Amino acid sequence: MSSKNSSLDLVLLTLGVSLLLGPHLGRRALWEPDEGRYAEIPREMLATGDFVTPRLNGVKYFEKPPLFYWIEAGAMRALGSAEWVLRLPAALFALGGCLLVYAAGRRLFGRRAGLFAAAVLATSPLYFGIGQVVILDMAVSVLLTAALLAFLLAAREPPGWRRRLLLWAFWTAAALAVLTKGLIGIVLPGLIIGAWIVLFRRWDTLRMALQPSGIALFLLVAVPWHLLVVRANPEFAWFYFVHEHFLRYTTKIHNRYKPVWFFLPVLAVGLLPWTFFLPRALQQALAAEGEERQETAFLLLWAGLIFVFFSLSDSKLVPYVLPVAPPLALLLGRVPAGRRLPVLIAASALFLTILAACLPRFDREMSIKALALDLRSRLRPGDVVVTYHDYYQGLPFYLGQRITVAAWCKSELEFGMKAEDVSAWMIDEAGFQRLWNGPRTVYLVGDDRFEGPVASGVVRLVARSGRNLILVNHQPGGSS
């Protein structure tokens, strides 16, 4: 295929995916809790100038590495803090993933397969949805895709500068994946590549992959932040490597346990309508011969081992299975669909567009934005904003300030609350009572559990949005 056709395909795919994802990025408010959390951490980085130690509401937050926070902070500094800006990085990663799948599919199986694979990926509900959410999973999925595709293409190349560049791309992408979501950035590629090498006895490929320059590049990218954060926070290493990796995977400490079959329906629905083509795609992959046999086996191992890895974990969330979508899209790209293909693609895009247009209707229930903006207009110097027995993660982001959290201790902030003294704003029940009954004006943000005290006149209702309320202890001006 000519480079001219390839460039045209990339331009058209860029336009198509951008038109699919772009119009919806700013329509929704930030939904609780994840979008609020992953917007607030980079906001605090910008406010404090500390880009080494992530903090959430001023509390050390070591659950994830910082690359996505850095990207979000850069976008906010350059473009502002509108919702479309915050979702732009995830959308750009999603676009990049589609272009990578096209380029690799074209190289492995031909132009039509590459185009079909990119279209399948872009119009899968799981990929489309996560491409418009402020979370880390799209970024890590695309970086894993880049690493694994770079390795697979390098394994096809004879010794020379192309192979060397692809291997450097593999190690760099894996390092960036580690900086995005931890050790899975290298563990998952290592698991897949190792299984493939053993299956086909590609010992020469193992020697090729372990070139010193590639390993050095990986260490150069992945290690410095880890050294800096340990130096600034000696408590980091145990929590991050043991608690957040080993214990998260092997225990139920995060209360995210789901049955082992949890990802089956997630993937079945998340790939619609392409799920119906999967049996044929898998059958074709298993029947492949010659060089294609090794390549389709690599894609099968990629999808299968990641699916099994997360299915066996005691901590499961829907986005975890996203890295399975790119290899399945590449396998689906090989399935002949004839003249029906454009109509399937167009129908999927239309359905997803309609679905995305309906989502802002849930803002009242899913977001704290409306109350936060109302509250922001009322606040005066010296006023205090408190959440009680709860923590709305988007509230400090929309207010542009840290808030006081009373009588609340969940696992995600528990470690950071013990690591240093944050008692000035992370207060207990007694501290809340003193604050509420004191002379300062205190705005309490809570849910409809406070309907009883409101009805009895114990507290004054200021505003409400969906189930969420704003209460105040004194009338503005100081009267009770």
N, C-alpha and C positions, 0 to 999 in steps of 0.2 A: 504494500500500500504506500502511496506517495506521501511525503511529508506535508504536502499541500492539503490532501484530504484529511490527514491526521489533525492538522491545525484547525481546519474548518470544523471537524467533529468536536474538538475541545471548546471552540468558541460557542458552537450551538448548545453543547451540554452545559456550559457555564451560564448561558442565557436562560436555558430551560430550567435548570435547578434553581437559579436565582429568582426567576419569576414564580417558582413553586414555593420557595421558602420565604423570600424577602418580604412580601406584602403583609405577612402575619407577625413579624417580629415585635412590633410595638403595640399591637392591639390589646394584649392582656396586661394586667398588672402582674407584679411578681407574686407567685403563689407560694404559700407556706407549705413546709418549712424550707425546702431545699433551695429554691430560688432566692429567698431572702438571705439565707446563710451565705451562699456563694456570691452574692452581691455585697454583703456587709463586710466580709473579710478583706476584699481588695479596697473597699472604701476606707477601712481603718488603716490599711497599709499606706494609702495616699495621705491620710490625715496625720499619721505619726511619723512617716518617713522610714519605718522599720519594715524592710522587705525580706527579712530573715525569719522572724518569728511571727507566724500567723496568729491573729487574735480575733475572737468573736465576742462582741460586746465587751472588749477590753480584757478578755480571759484567754490565756494561751490555748491554742487549738491545734493539736498535733495529729489529727486523724488523717490528714492528707498532705502531700508535698505541695510546693507553692507554684508550679509552672502555670496552672490555669489562673490562679489568683494574679500572677504577674501580668498575664495577657489581659485579664479583665481590667486591672488597674491601668494598664497602658491605654486600653480603649476608652476608659472613663476620662483619663487625663486629656486625651486627644479630642474626644467627641462629646463629652458630657456624660450624664448619668441617666439618660432616658432608657426605658426598657428595651428599645430596639438596639441601643448600643450594647447593653449587657448581653443580649442574645446573639449579637453579631458574631462573636468568636465561635460559638457552637455551630452557627449556620455556615461559617466559612470552613470550619473543619468538615462539616457534612458535605459541602461542595467539593472540598479537596479529596474526600474519600471516594466520591463518585468519579472524579477525574482519574484517581489512581486505579480504580477498578476497571475503568474503560481502557486506560493505557496498558495495564497488565493483561486484560482479556484480549485486546487486539493482538498483543505480542504472542500470547499463548495459543489462542484459538481462532483468531481472525477478527476483522473489523466488525462484522455483524454481531458476533458474540460479545465483543467489548461494549458496543452500544446498548445491546439488550441488557447486559449485566448492569451497566450504569443506570439504565431506566428502571430496572427491577429494584435496585437499591434505593433510588431516590423516591420511588412511589410505594415503598413498604411502610405501613403505618408506624412500626416501631422506629425505623430510621428517621422518617419524616418528623415524628413527634419529638424525639430526643434532640433532633437538630434545631429545635426551637425552645429549648429549656436551658436555663442557666445552671447546668451541672457539669461534672467532669467527664461523664461517660462517653460523650461523642469524641472528645479530644483523645482520650486514651484508646478508644476503638480505632480511630483513624491512624494514630501513631503505631499501634500494633499492626494494622493493615499495611502501612508503609514498610515497617520492618520485615514482615513476613514475605511480602511481594518482592522486596528488594533482594532478600535471600534466595527466593525461588528463581528469580531471573538471573541472579549471579551464578547459580548452580548450572544454568544452561550455557553460560558464556565460557569461551576458552580463556586461558590465562592472558591477561592484558589489562589495559587501563579501564575498560568498561567494567570488567569484573571487580576491579579494585574500587571503583567509584560506587558500585552497587553494594559492596560489602561495607564500605564506609557509611553509606546511607542506612544500611541495616543496623549497624552499631549505634549510629546517631539517633535514629528513630526509637530504638529500644531504650536508650538513655533518657530521651525526652519522655517516653512513656513511664519510666521509673519516676521522673520528676513530676509526672501528672498524677499517678495513682499508686505509686509504690512498687514493691518488688514484682508484682505480676507483669510489669513491663519487660522483665527479662526472664522470669520463670515460665510464663506461657510460651514465648517463642522458643525457649530452650527445650521445653517439653515436646512441642510439636516437631521441631527440627531434629531433636534426638530420636524420637520415634520413627521419623521418616528415614533417617540415616540407617538405623538398625534394620528397618523393614526391607530396604533395598540395598543394604550393605554398601552405602556410599561413604566409605571411610575417607576417600580422597576429598569429599566435600567437607568433612569434619576438619581436616587439616587446613582446607581453604578458609573456612569460617574463622578459625582460631588464629588468624594472623595477628602478630603483635600490634601493628598499627591500628587495627580495628578495635582491639581491646583497650589500647591506650586512649583512643578517641572516646570510647564509652565511659571510661573512668574520668576523663577530662570534663565531660559534660555532666555526668551523674553525681560525682563525689563532692565537688566543692560546697554545694549548699548543705549537704549532710554534715560536713565538718564544721561549717560556720554555725549551724543551728545547735549542734552538740556543744560547741564552745560557749555559745550564749545561754544554753539551757541544758545543763548536765542531766536533767531528768528525762530528756527527750528520748534517748536511745531505747530504754526499756519499754516505755509506753508505745513508741512507734513500731519498733521491730517485733516485740513480743506480744503486746496487747492488741495492737491494730493489725497485725498480720497473722501470727500463729493462733492466738486465742480467738480472734474474730472468725477465722476459718473453721476452727475445731470445736468451738463452744457456742452457747446461745447467749453470751453476755450482752449482745446488742439487741436482744429480743426481736430478731429478724428471721426466726426459724420458719421455714416452709417445707412441706414434704418434698421428697426427692424428685417427684414428677412435676414440680411447680413450673419449670420452664417449658414443658411440652405445650400446654395451652398458650403460654405467653408467645412462644415462637410461632405457633400455628396461626394465631390471630395477628401477630405482628408482621407476618409476611404476606397476608392476604392482598390480592387474590393469587399471588404466586405460589402459595402453599399447595394449590391443586396441581402445580407442575413439578413439585418436588420429587414425588416418586419416580417420575420419568427421568428427571435430572440425575437422581442417585443411581438409577438403573444404568443410564448411559455412562456415568462415571466409573461404575464398577466393571463395565464391559470394555473400557478403553484399552487400547493396545499400544505397544511401542513406547515412544517418548511421552506421549500423552498420558499413558498409564501412571507414570511417576508423578506427573503434574496434577492430575486429578486426585491421585492418592494424597498428595500434599494438602490439597484443599479439603478433602474428606477428613483427614487427621486434624486439620486446623479447626474445622467446625465441630467435629465430634469430641475432641479432647477438651476444648474450651467448654462445650456444653456439659460434659461429664464433670469437669473440674468444679464448675459452679453448682451443679446439681448435687454434688457430694458435700458442699459447704453447709455449715449450720447457719450461715448468714446469707439470705437471698433477697434481692430486690430486682424488680423488672429490668432496669437498665443494664444489669450485670451481663445479660446474655447478648447484648448488642454486638460484640465482636464476632459473633457467629454469622451475622448477616452478610458481610462482604464475601466470604468464601462460598456461601450458598448462592449469592447473586452471580458469582462467576460460573458456578456449575449450572445454574438456570440459564445463563447466557448461551450455553451450548445446545439448549433444547430448541428444535425448530418449531416455530409458532405460525409461520406463514403470514397471510394477510390479516389475521386476527390481531397481530401484535400491536399495531398503532391504536386500535380500538381498546384493547386492554389497558394500555398505558394511559390513554386519554381519560378513560373512565376512572381509573385509580386516582389520577391527578385531580379530577373534578370532585371526587368524593372527599379527598383529603382537604381540598380547598374549602368545601362547604363545612366540613368538620371543624377546621381551624377558625372559620368565621363565627362559629357558634360558641366557642370556648369563652370569650369575654363575658358571656352571660353568667358564668360561675364566679366572677371576680368577688362578688359580695360575700360568698361563702369561703372562697379559697385564698383571699388576699386581705391584708390589713391596710392596704393603701388608702382607701377612702377615709377610714378613721384617722390614719396617720396625718393626712393632709388637713383634715378638720382640726386635729389637735395642734398641728404645727402653727396654724393661724391664731390659736388661743394662747400659746405659751408666752410667758413673760420672764425676764431674768429672775432666777431664784425658784421658779416652779420646778416640780419634780414629776417625772413620768415613771410610773411603776406598773409592772405586771405581777400578778399574784397567783402563785401555784401554777404558773405557765410562763412561757417565753415566746413571744411572737418575733421570729427571726428577721422579718422584714421591717419591723418597727424602727429600730435604730437607723436602718438605711434610709427610710423615707423621712425620718426626723433629722437625719444628718448629725446625730449625737448618740452617745452611749445612754442607756436607760438603766433604771434600778430594777432588779429582779428579786422578788421576795418569795421566800419559802418554796424554792424550786431547785431541784438538783437532779439533773438527768445525766446519763453516762457521758454524753458528748462534751459536757463542760465540767464534770465532776473532777477529772484529773487536773485540769487547769486551775480550778478553784483551790485545790490543795497545793499547787506548785508555788503560789505566791499570795500575798495578802490582797484580796479583792473585796474585803468585807465592807468597804465604803459603798459599794453599789450592788453586791450580791449578798442580800441581807436575809436574816432568818425571820421567823414569825414575830418574835418579840421586837426586833428592829422595825418591822413593818408597822406594828401597833404604835410604837413611839412616833414614827414618821407620820402616820395617818392622823394621829390625835394631836400632833404638834401644830405650830403656828404657820408653817409653810403651806402653800397651795399644792396639793398632790392630786394629779390626774392618774386614775387607775384604769388600765386597759384590761378587760376580761371578757368572758363569754356570758351566755345567758344563765349561768349558775347564780348570778347576782340579781336575778329578777326578784327574788324574795326580799332582800334588803332594799331594793329600789321601791317596791310596792309598799313596804312598811315605813318608808321615809327615813331609814337609817342613813342612806347615801343618796346623792343627787345624780340623776342621769343627765349627761351632757349630750351624747350622741350615740347612735347605734348604726351598724351596717351588718345585715345578716344576723348571725348569732353573736356578734361581737359588740361590746359596749365600751363607752368611756364614762367613768364616774369621777366625781370630784368631792373632796372632803370639805372644802370651803367655797363659798361664792367668790368669784373673782373680786378682789378688793379686800379680802380678809374676813368678811362676815361668815358666821357658821350657819 
